[in-house]
Amino acid sequence: MRSAELDYELPEGAIAQAPIEPRDAARLLVAGASGTGRHRRVADLPELVEPGTVVVVNETSVIPARIPVRRPGATDGEILLLEPAADGWWQALCRPSRQLRAGAVVEASRGPLRLELGETLTGGRRLVRPVSDGPLAEALAESGVTPLPPYIRAPLADPARYQTVYARRPGSVAAPTAGLHLTPGVLDALLAGGADVLAVELVVGLDTFRPIDAELVEDHVIHTERYRVPESVWSEVVAARDAGRPVLAVGTTSVRALESVAATGELDGRTDLFITPGHRFAAVDRLLTNFHLPRSSLLALVEAFVGPEWRALYREALEADYRFLSFGDASLLEVVR
């Protein structure tokens, strides 16, 4: 598939710059529905999910991984922690990287955190070792800032709005954004309606925003991410599929975790699964997801899920003034088999 086939015109004004309040007031475009039932709200999701559905969410939480740093006698900089490497080191992005020499130690602009600079890696990354007197999580809470996507221009007044209400396992530098719409009330209503709500983990990295720059989609080098699917969750997914009950993934990250298990048989590890058109979905039937960037791996997954119909859906959403990307509205999709 040519990457140009994943292109579309996204007006800057359609990119949501702040989350909607309340969370479940986000609009929901229901693929396949007609009439007044096609344009709904996330608050209506329990009405659209039949009893026996297995709903799978990603319980990862976003860490305050963006750290402004002081450089005595020079302009200040910034270090963005991406993921742990080994022996206390992290892969990170540094700015300005060339002026931060290996072996140097810089201090966070606020709080107790210090950071030792290590060797340069590929892809503009380098190793960084955070140093603090206490637990790293506490130091990050004081010294770090919630990392927002590059297309969000304004700071977030309440960092909790870039976390799902069920976030449990720290590690991600980007939120599983479809889950940002769900509230305790929506989750309770899903359970009351006979659905099961289960949690997996996939640690979301910054590369989720990286566009496909290869001419052919399949030539794009997909980022790897850590995932974990509890054995009990996978057993329920398999039982639902065997019984003909739907499995609804909340977000592309939940899809990637489940489909990785289906492809490898491994319940945890790192996945480099790149879901592109032609992928045969073995675990997921339905998908709640936001509207994604042009030429992105996430949009390739959507095309694999619903086929070229995504173009009509995105066109309809733009014409109806839906809000796009991380803080935007959502769609509810059915897999095309």
PEHUKA-V938145 format. One line per field, one symbol per residue. ss: DSSP state (A for helix, B for strand, O for the rest). psi: psi as a letter, one per 30 degrees, with the letter a starting at -180 (. if undefined). A space follows every 10 residues. Layout:
# PEHUKA-V938145
ss=???
psi=???
This chain:
# PEHUKA-V938145
ss=OBAAAAOOOO OAAABOOOOO OOAAAOBBBB OOOOAAAOBB BAAAAAAAOO OOOBBBBBOB BBOOOBBBBB OOOOOOBBBB BBBBOOOOBB BBBBBOAAAO OOOOBBBBOO OOOBBBBBBB OAAAOBBBBB BOOOOAAAAA AAAOBOOOOO OOOOOOOOAA AAOOOOOOBB BBOOOOAAAA AOOAAAAAAA AAOOOBBBBB BBOOOAAAAO BOOOOBAAAO OOOOBBBBOO AAAAAAAAAA AAAOOOBBBB OAAAAAAAAA AAAAOOOBBB BOOOOOOOOO OOOOOBBBBB OOOOOBAAAA AAAAAAAAAA AAAAAAAAAO OOOBOOOOOB BBBBOOO
psi=kkfffgkljj keffjkfkkl klegfkljjj kfllbffeja lfffefffjl kfkjkkljgl lklifjjklk jkglllakkj kelkclhflk klkkkkefgj lkflklkkfl afklkkkalk alggllkkjk klfakeeeee eeflkkkllf fjfklkejff fgklfgkejk flgkkjfeff fkleeeeeee efgglkjlka kkjklffffk ljflekeffk jklkkklkjk eeeeeeeeee eefgkkjjkj lfeeeeeefe eeeffkflak kgkjjlkfkj kffkelkjla klklhlfeee eeeeefaffe eeeeeeeefg hlklaegaal ljlkkk.
